């Protein structure tokens, strides 16, 4: 399945408490359980005002379905074409 990076605008994201992040994560997990195996959450990066989430999903529509069902923003959804890392340059 393809990989996607989702940019979620969430003002104050960097100030969310552990309990708030737990609640958001639990809701995401709940929605994903109902969608299995069409989408999987890999991990997310939390910045001051945004979340950047990495998902594996059957298509972009599944990413938006997860966002809609969970009540999460999905401001930009980008399909990953290639993954590179330091070993790519060796």
Order of alpha helices (4+ residues) and beta strands (2+ residues): beta-alpha-beta-beta-alpha-beta
